[in-house]
Amino acid sequence: MRQPWTTGRELRELDDLDDQALARVYAYPQDLTRPYVRVNFVSSLDGSVSVDGRSGGLGSAADKRVFGLLRRLAEVVLVGAGTVRTEDYRGARRATIGRDTPPPIAVVTGSADLDPHSRLLTDTSVPPIVLTTTAAPAQRRRRLRAAGADVVELPTLAPHAVLGELDRRELRRVLCEGGPRLHGDLVNADAVDELCLTLSPLLVAGHAGRIATGPAGPDPRPMTLVGALHADDVLLLRYARPRGDRSLPQPGDNP
Ligand SMILES: NC(=O)c1ccc[n+]([C@@H]2O[C@H](COP(=O)([O-])OP(=O)(O)OC[C@H]3O[C@@H](n4cnc5c(N)ncnc54)[C@H](OP(=O)(O)O)[C@@H]3O)[C@@H](O)[C@H]2O)c1
């Protein structure tokens, strides 16, 4: 059942959309000339980003469906090393829509402290991209290369350098899956174009962090609601830069 929500917007039921319709809803802007950064998080109602240290306790079938679709629309999955280690990341399974291969996982790590025997390297059909610097121990970088990672030493891991490297590779449909430290950096660099936020209908309290951490930026940045879906009590929200900001096409501009 559809319910009117706010003028010109509707809260739609996820189950009303088949996979093709859902892909249209979440389509990236076309003809990107620079990386478009979509960030995806799930949070409890009281702002917790994890339960017992992992995000799995916040998950739902609805969230998993959208998570999977977002990966299929992306050209690269960008993620911080803390999330890779905590969540025991492996490669994306399904090919990007319109391509033969899944999006590579691009990991930001200052330390290059990633296990060469972890699923990131052993359970993937495309090599992960490890974005680090020469300040990371050379032996770790060597081991990751030997294990099949595409290790890139950047001058800095600031968002402009990370996104510049993805741009150079023409990986412009970026899906950032967190975590909070990497997201905080992106927010401060004004590099977040879109936030997909799933609100899980749970109150968890505790000391878990929020979806963006680190030093506060100069000013809070306004975002515009561009979509809202629900599945039972789960709310799947999508916010983007206000129209006209940085003269980017907006997600809803796609035919
Ligand atoms: N609810 C959700 O949707 C969701 C999503 C993602 C993660 N999480 C949760 O978030 C927690 C992890 O949080 P986190 O903040 O540690 O995650 P994170 O942002 O994934 O990882 C932080 C690590 O990434 C590297 N990093 C990121 N930006 C960097 C930069 N600019 N320069 C150098 N290194 C950089 C560093 O790795 P090195 O230490 O290797 O240098 C840093 O320690 C876990 O509990 C996870 O379950 C939840």
The ligand as an ORCA input file, in Angstrom:
! r2SCAN-3c Opt
* xyz 0 1
  N      26.282     -0.358     10.085
  C      26.968     -0.279      8.970
  O      26.384     -0.091      7.895
  C      28.468     -0.400      9.015
  C      29.207     -0.248      7.846
  C      30.591     -0.337      7.924
  C      31.207     -0.586      9.147
  N      30.451     -0.724     10.253
  C      31.089     -0.980     11.563
  O      32.044      0.028     11.811
  C      33.080     -0.508     12.628
  C      34.426     -0.159     12.014
  O      34.606      1.218     12.139
  P      35.905      1.981     11.604
  O      35.664      3.437     11.779
  O      37.144      1.359     12.172
  O      35.845      1.582     10.087
  P      36.605      2.001      8.763
  O      36.400      3.432      8.422
  O      36.172      0.975      7.793
  O      38.127      1.718      9.054
  C      39.025      2.620      9.632
  C      40.393      2.209      9.120
  O      40.444      2.450      7.725
  C      41.688      3.014      7.365
  N      41.453      4.385      6.936
  C      40.273      4.952      6.632
  N      40.463      6.209      6.211
  C      41.778      6.431      6.257
  C      42.597      7.540      5.945
  N      42.088      8.686      5.480
  N      43.926      7.430      6.122
  C      44.467      6.298      6.594
  N      43.738      5.204      6.892
  C      42.412      5.272      6.726
  C      42.555      2.891      8.604
  O      43.087      1.581      8.464
  P      44.468      1.055      9.067
  O      44.178      0.897     10.531
  O      44.703     -0.233      8.372
  O      45.494      2.096      8.782
  C      41.540      2.995      9.720
  O      41.988      2.410     10.922
  C      32.830     -1.992     12.730
  O      32.203     -2.242     13.954
  C      31.862     -2.269     11.599
  O      31.034     -3.353     11.864
  C      29.091     -0.637     10.228
*
